[in-house]
Amino acid sequence: MKRIAILGSTGSVGTQTLEVIAAFPDRYSAHSLTARSRIDLLEEQCARFGPRMVAIRDAECAERARHTAELARGGSGQSGPSIHTGEEGLIEAVTHPDVDLVISALPGSAGLVPTLRAIEAGKTIALANKEILVMAGEIVMESARRNGVDILPVDSEHCAVHQCLAGQDPDRIQRVVLTASGGPFRDSDPAALSRMTSEDALNHPTWNMGQKVTIDSATLMNKGFEVIEAHWLFGLPVSKIDVVIHPQSIIHSMVEMVDGSLLAQMGPTDMRIPIQYALSYPERLESPWPRFDITRNWSLTLDPPDEAMFPCLGLAYESIRRGSTVPAVLSTADEMAVEAFLGQRIGFTDIPRIIADAMDRHLAGTDLTAPVTLESIMAADRWTRSFCEEKLIAG
């Protein structure tokens, strides 16, 4: 029985992780659940899965949950989960001695420190939060090596690469090819992008994901993050990591070997499959999820991305080439810009502009040769939030 802690149990990956846990009740249990503010859903999850711990980032929401938990128990004397608050609460939830594996699925920078603390506590990490490796890949992977911790990718693309690389000599890898659906605007007129609304951008053609990652898919920043993530996960230079547009989302990614062989992992667009892979690794369990029908008349197309139309992909490549705290600025600026776009404060094409401005300003005042530490990353995060907010206020 693996006891699972979920950072972000009320999000898209978190809820699908609980579906996997429910499908294998003799294999997995939900030890710790965490959320930011979706208390109603969190209470439903607690009632169904009976976790021992709950952590809520928002203090006001945590107080309401404590009150509700007391009402739910009434005078029965039954023991509910212990409730913890803020970042310290998240850390307690993922470092508890009984936790075996942590699903890291909090969007943005919120999951960075709790995930690092979980690694230091020796917990296996199933990583669904791209921003953690984008912001602090060197620190996270070094900590994982030092503590003997496995980092298992949950993203369908990196899960695909992980499977294709099984048993392969890393020195014989020619390149990794990450596939991208292209998002909802791949066939749009570039001149029309500035008029696209958040409703348009959230209408993803193939995947069902959370709002942040869906907008990132529309800008191709999601794929840029995945390039950086693959760089750290698989120890490859970015020159060996390519991106192709594959609208059908059947091939989840590929690995080309030096002899010209191209290994591809294929399957349905169902996040429960890579989640199950990470939970069960190195085993393979028979699952109840719908299977890929290979007898259908499939059409598979692969095209190069249009970086002029979607500049976020190029910004991601530029950030990792620059190194230092530049990827952290990229990640935080994207988080701020996407939030502003969802709040109708900026237009779709303003997202890359704000990110590029933040990177340029940061580069002008940063010593790229200085050692990267957790403190310097968090300082870059704070600086970027302040800079972007000023840009948003100034218009």
SEFIVEX-837197 format. One record per residue (C-alpha): residue in three letters; x, y, z. Coordinates in pm, whole numbers, plus 50000, padded with zeros to 5 digits. Layout:
{'ALA', {X, Y, Z}}
...
//
This chain:
{'MET', {50000, 50000, 50000}}
{'LYS', {50152, 50329, 49888}}
{'ARG', {50040, 50629, 50090}}
{'ILE', {50008, 50933, 49867}}
{'ALA', {50030, 51304, 49949}}
{'ILE', {49880, 51533, 49684}}
{'LEU', {49997, 51892, 49651}}
{'GLY', {49693, 52042, 49479}}
{'SER', {49428, 51775, 49526}}
{'THR', {49143, 51998, 49398}}
{'GLY', {49313, 52078, 49066}}
{'SER', {49292, 51882, 48742}}
{'VAL', {49587, 51650, 48813}}
{'GLY', {49488, 51615, 49179}}
{'THR', {49132, 51508, 49107}}
{'GLN', {49250, 51260, 48842}}
{'THR', {49509, 51122, 49085}}
{'LEU', {49227, 51050, 49327}}
{'GLU', {49046, 50866, 49045}}
{'VAL', {49352, 50645, 49007}}
{'ILE', {49369, 50588, 49383}}
{'ALA', {48998, 50494, 49382}}
{'ALA', {49058, 50245, 49099}}
{'PHE', {49329, 50065, 49302}}
{'PRO', {49211, 50075, 49665}}
{'ASP', {49432, 49780, 49756}}
{'ARG', {49740, 49959, 49619}}
{'TYR', {49708, 50327, 49712}}
{'SER', {49561, 50548, 49981}}
{'ALA', {49531, 50927, 50007}}
{'HIS', {49729, 51017, 50318}}
{'SER', {49745, 51396, 50273}}
{'LEU', {49537, 51633, 50061}}
{'THR', {49619, 51999, 50005}}
{'ALA', {49435, 52288, 49843}}
{'ARG', {49440, 52664, 49817}}
{'SER', {49077, 52764, 49859}}
{'ARG', {48835, 52514, 49700}}
{'ILE', {48706, 52397, 50034}}
{'ASP', {48376, 52245, 49916}}
{'LEU', {48556, 52006, 49681}}
{'LEU', {48823, 51935, 49941}}
{'GLU', {48552, 51838, 50192}}
{'GLU', {48401, 51599, 49937}}
{'GLN', {48744, 51443, 49884}}
{'CYS', {48795, 51406, 50258}}
{'ALA', {48457, 51238, 50300}}
{'ARG', {48537, 50988, 50025}}
{'PHE', {48907, 50916, 50079}}
{'GLY', {48953, 50974, 50454}}
{'PRO', {49299, 51139, 50454}}
{'ARG', {49490, 51173, 50779}}
{'MET', {49608, 51526, 50700}}
{'VAL', {49472, 51828, 50515}}
{'ALA', {49670, 52143, 50435}}
{'ILE', {49508, 52464, 50312}}
{'ARG', {49721, 52755, 50189}}
{'ASP', {49460, 53024, 50254}}
{'ALA', {49428, 53087, 50629}}
{'GLU', {49068, 53213, 50612}}
{'CYS', {48960, 52907, 50414}}
{'ALA', {49145, 52683, 50660}}
{'GLU', {48948, 52832, 50949}}
{'ARG', {48622, 52765, 50767}}
{'ALA', {48733, 52408, 50702}}
{'ARG', {48811, 52356, 51072}}
{'HIS', {48462, 52475, 51161}}
{'THR', {48305, 52250, 50899}}
{'ALA', {48513, 51955, 51013}}
{'GLU', {48389, 52002, 51369}}
{'LEU', {48029, 52018, 51247}}
{'ALA', {48079, 51706, 51036}}
{'ARG', {48211, 51509, 51331}}
{'GLY', {47938, 51637, 51562}}
{'GLY', {47930, 51443, 51885}}
{'SER', {48017, 51112, 51728}}
{'GLY', {48373, 51119, 51855}}
{'GLN', {48505, 51016, 51514}}
{'SER', {48846, 51154, 51430}}
{'GLY', {48873, 51364, 51113}}
{'PRO', {49194, 51474, 50940}}
{'SER', {49428, 51717, 51111}}
{'ILE', {49411, 52055, 50937}}
{'HIS', {49723, 52261, 50867}}
{'THR', {49769, 52608, 50720}}
{'GLY', {49996, 52798, 50482}}
{'GLU', {50327, 52685, 50332}}
{'GLU', {50429, 52522, 50661}}
{'GLY', {50110, 52321, 50646}}
{'LEU', {50192, 52202, 50294}}
{'ILE', {50538, 52100, 50411}}
{'GLU', {50397, 51904, 50705}}
{'ALA', {50157, 51724, 50471}}
{'VAL', {50429, 51606, 50230}}
{'THR', {50704, 51527, 50481}}
{'HIS', {50498, 51317, 50723}}
{'PRO', {50686, 50992, 50798}}
{'ASP', {50400, 50778, 50668}}
{'VAL', {50395, 50938, 50319}}
{'ASP', {50557, 50726, 50047}}
{'LEU', {50501, 50936, 49735}}
{'VAL', {50415, 51301, 49670}}
{'ILE', {50215, 51419, 49369}}
{'SER', {50348, 51771, 49309}}
{'ALA', {50069, 51943, 49116}}
{'LEU', {50042, 52295, 49260}}
{'PRO', {50063, 52546, 48972}}
{'GLY', {50320, 52825, 48968}}
{'SER', {50587, 52871, 49232}}
{'ALA', {50371, 52766, 49529}}
{'GLY', {50485, 52405, 49514}}
{'LEU', {50861, 52470, 49497}}
{'VAL', {50958, 52481, 49864}}
{'PRO', {50718, 52201, 49976}}
{'THR', {50850, 51977, 49698}}
{'LEU', {51212, 52048, 49795}}
{'ARG', {51131, 51965, 50157}}
{'ALA', {50964, 51641, 50048}}
{'ILE', {51278, 51548, 49852}}
{'GLU', {51492, 51622, 50158}}
{'ALA', {51260, 51394, 50357}}
{'GLY', {51331, 51113, 50108}}
{'LYS', {50989, 51103, 49941}}
{'THR', {50946, 50983, 49583}}
{'ILE', {50816, 51273, 49372}}
{'ALA', {50562, 51237, 49091}}
{'LEU', {50610, 51574, 48924}}
{'ALA', {50320, 51744, 48747}}
{'ASN', {50424, 52104, 48818}}
{'LYS', {50650, 52221, 48536}}
{'GLU', {50742, 52546, 48708}}
{'ILE', {50941, 52370, 48981}}
{'LEU', {51208, 52250, 48736}}
{'VAL', {51180, 52566, 48526}}
{'MET', {51257, 52785, 48827}}
{'ALA', {51500, 52563, 49017}}
{'GLY', {51591, 52260, 48807}}
{'GLU', {51955, 52247, 48912}}
{'ILE', {51871, 52271, 49282}}
{'VAL', {51584, 52020, 49265}}
{'MET', {51775, 51756, 49068}}
{'GLU', {52088, 51794, 49282}}
{'SER', {51878, 51751, 49597}}
{'ALA', {51713, 51443, 49445}}
{'ARG', {52054, 51290, 49366}}
{'ARG', {52187, 51375, 49711}}
{'ASN', {51887, 51221, 49887}}
{'GLY', {51847, 50920, 49657}}
{'VAL', {51500, 51030, 49548}}
{'ASP', {51328, 50939, 49221}}
{'ILE', {51162, 51223, 49024}}
{'LEU', {50894, 51059, 48810}}
{'PRO', {50736, 51274, 48537}}
{'VAL', {50357, 51300, 48525}}
{'ASP', {50337, 51525, 48218}}
{'SER', {50230, 51303, 47929}}
{'GLU', {50526, 51421, 47718}}
{'HIS', {50794, 51351, 47977}}
{'CYS', {50625, 51030, 48082}}
{'ALA', {50648, 50928, 47715}}
{'VAL', {51020, 51012, 47700}}
{'HIS', {51077, 50828, 48028}}
{'GLN', {50925, 50515, 47876}}
{'CYS', {51110, 50548, 47545}}
{'LEU', {51443, 50582, 47728}}
{'ALA', {51396, 50263, 47932}}
{'GLY', {51701, 50045, 47877}}
{'GLN', {51868, 50292, 47641}}
{'ASP', {52225, 50419, 47663}}
{'PRO', {52198, 50795, 47737}}
{'ASP', {52508, 50857, 47525}}
{'ARG', {52328, 50712, 47221}}
{'ILE', {52044, 50966, 47225}}
{'GLN', {52041, 51190, 46917}}
{'ARG', {51754, 51409, 47036}}
{'VAL', {51421, 51419, 47218}}
{'VAL', {51117, 51541, 47027}}
{'LEU', {50834, 51682, 47236}}
{'THR', {50496, 51692, 47065}}
{'ALA', {50255, 51983, 47108}}
{'SER', {49891, 51996, 47010}}
{'GLY', {49941, 52358, 46902}}
{'GLY', {49653, 52470, 47122}}
{'PRO', {49328, 52628, 47004}}
{'PHE', {49495, 52897, 46791}}
{'ARG', {49734, 52689, 46581}}
{'ASP', {49537, 52757, 46259}}
{'SER', {49434, 53114, 46345}}
{'ASP', {49524, 53427, 46154}}
{'PRO', {49814, 53586, 46348}}
{'ALA', {49641, 53922, 46319}}
{'ALA', {49343, 53782, 46509}}
{'LEU', {49538, 53668, 46816}}
{'SER', {49515, 54005, 46989}}
{'ARG', {49134, 53972, 46987}}
{'MET', {49124, 53624, 47139}}
{'THR', {48951, 53602, 47478}}
{'SER', {49021, 53377, 47773}}
{'GLU', {48714, 53174, 47677}}
{'ASP', {48868, 53117, 47333}}
{'ALA', {49204, 53022, 47481}}
{'LEU', {49053, 52779, 47732}}
{'ASN', {48883, 52582, 47454}}
{'HIS', {49162, 52325, 47416}}
{'PRO', {49106, 52088, 47122}}
{'THR', {49235, 51765, 47276}}
{'TRP', {49327, 51783, 47646}}
{'ASN', {49122, 51855, 47960}}
{'MET', {49354, 52053, 48189}}
{'GLY', {49352, 52331, 48447}}
{'GLN', {49318, 52695, 48340}}
{'LYS', {49685, 52792, 48381}}
{'VAL', {49827, 52506, 48177}}
{'THR', {49552, 52545, 47913}}
{'ILE', {49644, 52910, 47856}}
{'ASP', {50012, 52812, 47850}}
{'SER', {49924, 52556, 47583}}
{'ALA', {49757, 52828, 47378}}
{'THR', {50072, 53046, 47392}}
{'LEU', {50309, 52744, 47354}}
{'MET', {50473, 52848, 47682}}
{'ASN', {50366, 52510, 47815}}
{'LYS', {50590, 52347, 47557}}
{'GLY', {50872, 52589, 47639}}
{'PHE', {50844, 52488, 48003}}
{'GLU', {50857, 52124, 47895}}
{'VAL', {51181, 52184, 47703}}
{'ILE', {51340, 52319, 48021}}
{'GLU', {51190, 52037, 48225}}
{'ALA', {51327, 51775, 47983}}
{'HIS', {51670, 51940, 48002}}
{'TRP', {51681, 51878, 48378}}
{'LEU', {51494, 51547, 48396}}
{'PHE', {51699, 51370, 48131}}
{'GLY', {52028, 51560, 48150}}
{'LEU', {52017, 51676, 47787}}
{'PRO', {52136, 52005, 47639}}
{'VAL', {51849, 52211, 47496}}
{'SER', {52013, 52176, 47154}}
{'LYS', {51899, 51811, 47167}}
{'ILE', {51538, 51892, 47256}}
{'ASP', {51302, 51979, 46971}}
{'VAL', {50932, 52060, 46951}}
{'VAL', {50686, 51960, 46677}}
{'ILE', {50317, 52044, 46637}}
{'HIS', {50106, 51728, 46639}}
{'PRO', {49738, 51829, 46648}}
{'GLN', {49605, 51476, 46696}}
{'SER', {49789, 51437, 47033}}
{'ILE', {49831, 51063, 46970}}
{'ILE', {50212, 51056, 46979}}
{'HIS', {50299, 51194, 47321}}
{'SER', {50670, 51235, 47247}}
{'MET', {50960, 51066, 47071}}
{'VAL', {51327, 50984, 47116}}
{'GLU', {51562, 50961, 46820}}
{'MET', {51871, 50744, 46866}}
{'VAL', {52206, 50796, 46693}}
{'ASP', {52135, 50509, 46452}}
{'GLY', {51828, 50690, 46318}}
{'SER', {51570, 50482, 46506}}
{'LEU', {51277, 50690, 46629}}
{'LEU', {51102, 50560, 46940}}
{'ALA', {50752, 50695, 47005}}
{'GLN', {50501, 50648, 47285}}
{'MET', {50137, 50665, 47177}}
{'GLY', {49805, 50655, 47356}}
{'PRO', {49476, 50829, 47430}}
{'THR', {49462, 51182, 47573}}
{'ASP', {49394, 51068, 47928}}
{'MET', {49608, 51207, 48211}}
{'ARG', {49514, 50914, 48434}}
{'ILE', {49749, 50694, 48230}}
{'PRO', {50073, 50888, 48305}}
{'ILE', {49953, 50944, 48663}}
{'GLN', {49907, 50570, 48707}}
{'TYR', {50247, 50508, 48547}}
{'ALA', {50413, 50735, 48803}}
{'LEU', {50225, 50584, 49098}}
{'SER', {50297, 50224, 48999}}
{'TYR', {50651, 50261, 48859}}
{'PRO', {50842, 50036, 48800}}
{'GLU', {50538, 49807, 48784}}
{'ARG', {50268, 49811, 48517}}
{'LEU', {49911, 49764, 48640}}
{'GLU', {49611, 49673, 48429}}
{'SER', {49389, 49979, 48424}}
{'PRO', {49019, 50046, 48363}}
{'TRP', {49074, 50353, 48143}}
{'PRO', {48958, 50364, 47777}}
{'ARG', {49209, 50214, 47535}}
{'PHE', {49352, 50356, 47215}}
{'ASP', {49173, 50212, 46910}}
{'ILE', {49449, 50146, 46660}}
{'THR', {49202, 50023, 46396}}
{'ARG', {49056, 50370, 46333}}
{'ASN', {49166, 50558, 46023}}
{'TRP', {49413, 50783, 46205}}
{'SER', {49596, 51072, 46042}}
{'LEU', {49923, 51173, 46206}}
{'THR', {50076, 51511, 46115}}
{'LEU', {50397, 51667, 46246}}
{'ASP', {50486, 52029, 46171}}
{'PRO', {50744, 52277, 46299}}
{'PRO', {50614, 52537, 46547}}
{'ASP', {50564, 52896, 46433}}
{'GLU', {50782, 53083, 46683}}
{'ALA', {50701, 53419, 46525}}
{'MET', {50332, 53360, 46593}}
{'PHE', {50397, 53208, 46935}}
{'PRO', {50707, 53383, 47077}}
{'CYS', {50673, 53226, 47423}}
{'LEU', {50845, 52911, 47298}}
{'GLY', {51150, 53110, 47191}}
{'LEU', {51152, 53298, 47521}}
{'ALA', {51170, 52966, 47707}}
{'TYR', {51466, 52847, 47498}}
{'GLU', {51637, 53183, 47554}}
{'SER', {51586, 53169, 47930}}
{'ILE', {51752, 52830, 47974}}
{'ARG', {52040, 52928, 47745}}
{'ARG', {52097, 53234, 47965}}
{'GLY', {52061, 53027, 48281}}
{'SER', {52099, 53168, 48632}}
{'THR', {51765, 53302, 48762}}
{'VAL', {51633, 53393, 48416}}
{'PRO', {51409, 53082, 48392}}
{'ALA', {51261, 53174, 48732}}
{'VAL', {51175, 53519, 48594}}
{'LEU', {51023, 53354, 48284}}
{'SER', {50805, 53128, 48501}}
{'THR', {50683, 53396, 48740}}
{'ALA', {50624, 53654, 48467}}
{'ASP', {50417, 53397, 48279}}
{'GLU', {50219, 53318, 48594}}
{'MET', {50144, 53687, 48646}}
{'ALA', {50060, 53752, 48281}}
{'VAL', {49829, 53451, 48253}}
{'GLU', {49647, 53552, 48570}}
{'ALA', {49602, 53903, 48428}}
{'PHE', {49475, 53761, 48098}}
{'LEU', {49224, 53538, 48276}}
{'GLY', {49114, 53844, 48473}}
{'GLN', {49067, 54040, 48147}}
{'ARG', {49333, 54293, 48245}}
{'ILE', {49544, 54230, 47934}}
{'GLY', {49504, 54079, 47588}}
{'PHE', {49638, 53744, 47465}}
{'THR', {49935, 53892, 47277}}
{'ASP', {50031, 54097, 47584}}
{'ILE', {50138, 53776, 47760}}
{'PRO', {50470, 53729, 47572}}
{'ARG', {50533, 54106, 47575}}
{'ILE', {50520, 54123, 47955}}
{'ILE', {50739, 53814, 47989}}
{'ALA', {50999, 53950, 47745}}
{'ASP', {51005, 54287, 47924}}
{'ALA', {51062, 54117, 48260}}
{'MET', {51343, 53902, 48121}}
{'ASP', {51515, 54199, 47954}}
{'ARG', {51500, 54412, 48267}}
{'HIS', {51625, 54126, 48485}}
{'LEU', {51912, 54048, 48250}}
{'ALA', {52021, 54412, 48257}}
{'GLY', {52076, 54398, 48631}}
{'THR', {52181, 54039, 48700}}
{'ASP', {52520, 53874, 48732}}
{'LEU', {52463, 53550, 48541}}
{'THR', {52785, 53400, 48680}}
{'ALA', {52671, 53417, 49043}}
{'PRO', {52576, 53082, 49208}}
{'VAL', {52206, 52999, 49190}}
{'THR', {52054, 52935, 49531}}
{'LEU', {51702, 52889, 49659}}
{'GLU', {51728, 53237, 49810}}
{'SER', {51829, 53395, 49476}}
{'ILE', {51544, 53214, 49299}}
{'MET', {51286, 53332, 49553}}
{'ALA', {51431, 53686, 49531}}
{'ALA', {51391, 53672, 49151}}
{'ASP', {51035, 53551, 49200}}
{'ARG', {50954, 53845, 49430}}
{'TRP', {51122, 54096, 49198}}
{'THR', {50930, 53964, 48897}}
{'ARG', {50596, 53985, 49076}}
{'SER', {50663, 54346, 49167}}
{'PHE', {50787, 54436, 48819}}
{'CYS', {50492, 54272, 48642}}
{'GLU', {50237, 54429, 48874}}
{'GLU', {50383, 54771, 48799}}
{'LYS', {50365, 54694, 48426}}
{'LEU', {50003, 54583, 48460}}
{'ILE', {49907, 54894, 48655}}
{'ALA', {50086, 55119, 48406}}
{'GLY', {49918, 54939, 48120}}
//
